[in-house]
């Protein structure tokens, strides 16, 4: 599973420390290779695997050395009456403790692996959504630059028309005001672009954002229909319930006392004789039968079952909601691209032609330009909404078997 985590974002980051432009695939690779979150997940899985190996180990034997009748009085003065006993003992686990312990550790390892897979899917969604936010910010920046250039040209034309006596001075002032507003929005767009790139870079623990992101919206061809019970979140809840039930079996096994067997040899110093000894001991579970730990484990198991049912309902709700959001955003993107933007562009073109020929006023041109700007901004927002919904849907439909 550690290898799965390391490869979860398709191979290893191969050195983009000085990259000027980053693609979505490169961002995913870098997050998978350098994210502190992924590094922490690797150590969690390694720890769980270590505990699983530990659970399979049997109790160690013990060796004891007892010296009796030393330094007493009378016949026991000195070492003449010393009795020395060398013995070895072994605790024998009863009640199926070792098997129950191994099964509980295996279940906990599975839980840790699924938590890692869930966090991996979440990181992938975060990268895609923040990449879409960076593309959106860059698109807004490009739009703001275009608006400034267009308003600068309109202001120039307005001044020429005012100088020629074809427009009142108020028209030129209106054009200059629009240009100033556009320049202010350009500065805001530049700041938002830098912030979006910095947020994206933070996902792989970097404080140096890329200079640019490739202006391509994330695509989601792999988003498929999936039953809620097959999502990672529901599988994780099921694994936690299974682990809780195995802890119950482990605690019940712990209620059975262990048997301790011992054997050794005793030397009598006074006569030089030797004798073998053997023994067995077992505790009597009168008051402590581990009933408190068993009761606690049973309560945790019931809670885990409730959480599994809640995870199933939440997965079904999120799947339906994300699919609806994705489809609605995709339909809006198609409408804006195919109808709204071309129509607004044509309206502005005609307004500009009419304005140069004296058939329309500057206000008509500015209104047409504002309409086109609004439509283009709506298209950017629709693209970003589609990318966010698609990233969330891909996170929900990811399974440990289909992780990249």
C-alpha positions in Angstrom: 0.0 0.0 0.0 2.9 2.3 0.6 4.0 1.7 -3.0 0.4 2.5 -4.1 0.5 5.8 -2.2 3.9 6.8 -3.7 2.6 6.0 -7.2 -0.9 7.3 -6.6 -0.4 10.4 -8.7 1.3 8.7 -11.6 5.0 8.3 -11.2 7.4 10.6 -9.4 8.0 14.3 -9.7 11.1 14.6 -11.9 12.3 18.1 -11.2 10.1 21.0 -11.9 11.6 23.2 -9.2 12.4 25.9 -11.7 9.5 25.4 -14.1 7.9 28.5 -15.5 4.7 26.9 -16.6 2.9 23.9 -15.0 0.3 21.6 -16.4 -2.4 19.8 -14.5 -0.6 16.5 -14.8 2.6 18.0 -13.5 0.7 19.5 -10.6 -0.8 16.1 -9.7 2.6 14.5 -9.9 4.2 17.1 -7.8 1.5 16.9 -5.1 1.8 13.1 -5.0 5.6 13.2 -4.7 6.1 16.2 -2.4 2.9 16.7 -0.4 3.5 16.5 3.4 0.1 14.9 3.6 1.1 12.0 1.4 4.4 11.6 3.4 2.4 11.4 6.6 0.1 8.8 5.1 3.1 6.6 4.1 4.3 6.6 7.7 0.9 5.8 9.0 0.6 2.7 6.8 4.2 1.7 7.7 3.3 2.0 11.4 0.2 -0.2 10.9 2.2 -2.8 9.1 4.7 -2.8 11.9 2.0 -3.4 14.5 0.6 -6.2 12.3 3.9 -7.9 12.4 4.2 -7.4 16.1 0.8 -8.9 16.7 1.9 -12.2 15.2 4.8 -12.6 17.7 4.4 -15.0 20.6 5.4 -14.2 24.2 9.1 -14.5 25.0 10.3 -17.2 27.4 11.7 -16.1 30.8 14.7 -17.3 32.7 15.0 -17.0 36.5 17.8 -17.6 39.0 16.8 -18.0 42.7 19.3 -18.3 45.6 17.8 -19.4 48.9 19.0 -19.9 52.4 21.9 -17.4 52.2 23.4 -15.4 55.0 21.1 -16.6 57.7 21.9 -17.7 61.2 22.8 -21.0 62.8 22.9 -23.8 60.2 22.1 -21.3 57.4 25.1 -19.1 58.1 27.2 -18.4 55.0 26.6 -20.4 51.9 26.7 -24.0 53.3 22.9 -24.5 53.1 22.3 -22.5 49.9 19.7 -23.8 47.4 20.2 -22.5 43.9 17.4 -22.8 41.4 17.7 -22.1 37.7 14.4 -22.2 35.8 12.8 -21.3 32.5 9.2 -20.4 32.1 6.9 -19.9 29.1 3.5 -18.2 29.0 1.1 -20.1 26.8 -1.7 -17.9 25.4 -5.1 -19.5 25.6 -8.5 -18.6 24.2 -7.2 -17.8 20.7 -5.5 -14.6 21.8 -2.8 -14.6 19.1 -5.2 -15.3 16.2 -7.7 -12.6 17.5 -4.8 -10.2 17.9 -3.5 -10.8 14.3 -7.0 -10.4 12.8 -7.5 -7.2 14.7 -4.2 -5.8 13.5 -4.9 -6.8 9.9 -8.2 -5.0 10.1 -6.5 -1.9 11.4 -4.0 -2.0 8.6 -6.9 -2.2 6.1 -8.4 0.9 7.8 -5.2 2.8 7.6 -4.8 1.9 3.9 -8.3 3.1 3.1 -7.8 6.3 5.0 -4.7 6.8 2.9 -6.7 6.1 -0.3 -9.4 8.5 0.8 -6.9 11.2 1.6 -5.2 10.6 -1.8 -8.5 11.0 -3.6 -9.2 14.2 -1.6 -5.7 15.6 -2.5 -6.4 14.8 -6.2 -9.7 16.7 -6.0 -8.0 19.6 -4.2 -5.3 19.8 -6.9 -7.8 19.7 -9.7 -10.1 22.3 -8.1 -7.3 24.7 -7.3 -5.8 24.2 -10.7 -9.2 25.2 -12.1 -9.2 28.2 -9.8 -5.8 29.2 -11.2 -7.0 28.8 -14.8 -10.1 30.8 -13.9 -7.9 33.5 -12.3 -5.7 33.6 -15.4 -8.7 33.8 -17.7 -10.1 36.7 -15.7 -6.7 38.4 -15.9 -6.6 37.9 -19.7 -10.2 39.2 -19.9 -9.2 42.3 -17.8 -6.2 43.0 -20.0 -8.5 42.8 -23.1 -11.0 45.1 -21.4 -8.2 47.7 -20.7 -7.0 47.6 -24.3 -10.5 47.9 -25.7 -11.4 50.8 -23.3 -8.1 52.5 -24.1 -9.0 52.4 -27.8 -12.5 53.6 -27.1 -11.1 56.5 -25.0 -8.8 57.4 -27.9 -11.7 57.3 -30.4 -13.8 59.4 -28.0 -11.1 62.0 -27.7 -10.8 62.2 -31.5 -14.6 62.6 -31.9 -14.7 65.3 -29.2 -11.9 67.2 -30.8 -13.7 66.9 -34.2 -16.9 68.2 -32.5 -18.9 65.0 -33.2 -19.2 64.2 -29.5 -19.7 66.3 -26.4 -16.8 66.4 -23.8 -18.9 64.3 -21.5 -18.5 61.3 -23.8 -14.7 61.5 -23.5 -15.0 61.8 -19.7 -17.2 58.7 -19.7 -14.7 56.8 -21.7 -11.8 57.8 -19.5 -13.8 56.8 -16.4 -14.5 53.4 -17.9 -10.8 53.0 -18.7 -9.8 53.9 -15.1 -12.3 51.3 -13.8 -10.9 48.7 -16.1 -7.3 49.4 -15.0 -8.3 49.0 -11.4 -10.0 45.7 -12.1 -6.8 44.6 -13.9 -4.8 45.2 -10.8 -7.3 43.1 -8.8 -7.1 40.3 -11.4 -3.3 40.3 -11.2 -3.4 39.9 -7.4 -6.1 37.1 -7.7 -3.9 35.3 -10.3 -0.9 35.3 -8.0 -3.0 34.2 -5.0 -4.5 31.3 -7.0 -1.1 30.0 -8.1 0.3 30.3 -4.6 -2.7 28.3 -3.2 -2.1 25.6 -5.8 1.7 25.4 -4.9 0.8 25.1 -1.2 -0.7 21.7 -2.0 2.8 20.3 -2.5 4.3 22.3 0.3 5.9 24.9 -1.8 6.0 28.7 -1.1 7.1 29.5 -4.7 4.1 29.4 -7.0 4.6 28.6 -10.7 4.8 31.5 -13.0 1.9 30.3 -15.1 -0.5 27.4 -15.4 -1.4 26.0 -18.8 -4.8 27.5 -19.5 -6.7 24.2 -20.0 -9.7 23.3 -17.9 -9.5 19.8 -16.2 -11.3 17.1 -18.1 -13.1 14.2 -16.4 -13.5 11.3 -19.0 -13.0 8.7 -16.2 -15.9 9.8 -14.1 -18.2 6.8 -14.1 -21.4 5.6 -12.3 -20.7 3.9 -9.1 -22.9 2.5 -6.3 -22.5 4.3 -3.0 -21.3 1.2 -1.2 -18.3 1.0 -3.5 -16.9 4.4 -2.7 -13.8 4.7 -0.6 -15.6 6.6 2.1 -18.2 3.8 2.6 -15.5 1.1 2.3 -13.6 2.9 5.0 -16.6 3.0 7.3 -17.2 -0.7 6.6 -13.5 -1.5 7.4 -13.7 0.5 10.6 -16.8 -1.5 11.6 -15.0 -4.7 10.8 -12.0 -3.6 12.8 -14.3 -2.8 15.8 -15.9 -6.2 15.7 -12.5 -7.9 15.6 -11.5 -5.9 18.7 -14.5 -7.4 20.5 -13.2 -10.9 19.6 -9.7 -9.8 20.8 -11.0 -8.5 24.2 -13.1 -11.6 24.7 -10.0 -13.7 24.1 -8.1 -11.6 26.6 -10.7 -12.6 29.2 -9.3 -16.1 29.2 -6.3 -16.4 31.6 -3.0 -17.6 30.2 -1.2 -20.7 31.4 2.4 -20.3 32.5 4.7 -23.4 32.4 8.1 -23.6 34.1 10.9 -26.1 34.4 14.4 -26.0 35.9 17.0 -27.5 38.1 17.8 -27.0 41.8 21.2 -27.5 43.5 21.6 -28.2 47.2 25.0 -26.8 48.3 25.1 -28.7 51.5 25.0 -32.2 49.9 25.9 -31.3 46.3 22.7 -33.0 45.1 20.5 -31.7 42.2 16.8 -32.1 41.5 14.6 -31.1 38.6 11.5 -28.9 39.2 8.4 -28.2 37.1 5.4 -26.0 37.6 2.3 -24.5 36.1 0.2 -21.5 37.1 -2.9 -19.8 35.9 -4.9 -16.9 37.2 -8.4 -17.3 38.5 -10.8 -14.8 36.9 -13.0 -14.0 39.8 -13.5 -10.3 39.7 -11.6 -9.2 36.6 -12.9 -11.0 33.5 -12.1 -8.1 31.2 -15.8 -7.3 31.1 -15.2 -3.5 31.0 -13.0 -3.7 27.9 -15.5 -6.0 26.2 -18.4 -3.7 26.9 -16.4 -0.7 25.6 -15.4 -2.6 22.4 -19.1 -3.6 21.8 -20.2 0.0 22.2 -17.5 1.2 19.7 -18.7 -1.5 17.2 -22.3 -0.3 17.4 -21.1 3.3 16.8 -19.0 2.1 13.8 -22.1 0.4 12.3 -24.1 3.7 12.7 -21.2 5.6 11.0 -21.3 3.1 8.2 -25.0 3.7 7.6 -24.4 7.5 7.8 -21.5 7.2 5.3 -23.7 5.3 2.9 -26.4 7.9 3.0 -23.9 10.8 2.7 -22.2 9.1 -0.3 -25.6 8.7 -2.1 -26.5 12.3 -1.4 -23.1 13.6 -2.6 -23.1 11.5 -5.7 -26.5 12.7 -6.8 -25.7 16.3 -6.0 -22.3 16.3 -7.7 -23.7 14.7 -10.8 -26.5 17.2 -11.0 -24.0 20.1 -10.5 -21.6 18.8 -13.1 -24.4 18.2 -15.7 -25.9 21.7 -15.1 -22.5 23.4 -15.4 -21.7 21.5 -18.5 -25.0 22.5 -20.1 -24.3 26.1 -19.1 -20.8 26.0 -20.6 -22.2 24.7 -23.9 -24.9 27.4 -24.1 -22.5 30.2 -23.4 -19.9 29.0 -25.8 -22.3 28.2 -28.6 -24.8 31.0 -28.3 -24.2 33.7 -25.8 -20.6 34.6 -26.4 -20.9 34.7 -30.2 -24.0 36.8 -30.0 -22.4 39.3 -27.6 -19.3 39.5 -29.8 -21.4 40.3 -32.8 -23.4 42.9 -30.9 -20.2 44.6 -29.8 -18.8 44.5 -33.3 -21.8 46.1 -34.8 -21.9 48.7 -32.1 -18.3 49.7 -32.7 -18.9 49.9 -36.5 -22.0 52.1 -35.9 -20.1 54.3 -33.4 -17.3 55.0 -35.9 -20.0 55.9 -38.5 -21.9 58.1 -36.1 -24.9 55.8 -35.9 -24.5 54.8 -32.2 -23.3 56.6 -29.2 -20.4 55.8 -26.9 -22.9 54.6 -24.3 -24.2 52.0 -26.8 -20.7 50.7 -27.3 -19.9 50.6 -23.6 -23.2 48.8 -22.9 -22.4 46.2 -25.6 -18.9 45.8 -24.3 -20.2 45.4 -20.7 -22.6 42.7 -21.9 -19.8 40.8 -23.7 -17.6 41.1 -20.6 -20.4 39.7 -18.4 -21.0 36.8 -20.7 -17.3 36.0 -20.9 -17.1 36.2 -17.1 -20.1 33.9 -16.8 -18.4 31.4 -19.1 -15.3 31.4 -16.9 -17.4 30.9 -13.9 -19.3 28.0 -15.6 -16.1 26.4 -16.6 -14.8 26.6 -13.0 -18.0 25.3 -11.6 -17.9 22.3 -14.0 -14.3 21.6 -13.0 -15.1 21.8 -9.3 -18.1 19.5 -9.6 -16.1 17.1 -11.8 -13.2 17.0 -9.4 -15.6 16.3 -6.5 -17.4 13.6 -8.5 -14.1 12.0 -9.4 -13.2 12.0 -5.7 -16.4 10.3 -4.9 -16.2 7.7 -7.6 -12.6 6.8 -6.9 -12.0 3.3 -5.4 -8.8 1.7 -4.2 -8.9 -0.4 -7.3 -9.3 2.5 -9.7 -6.9 5.0 -8.1 -4.4 6.3 -10.7 
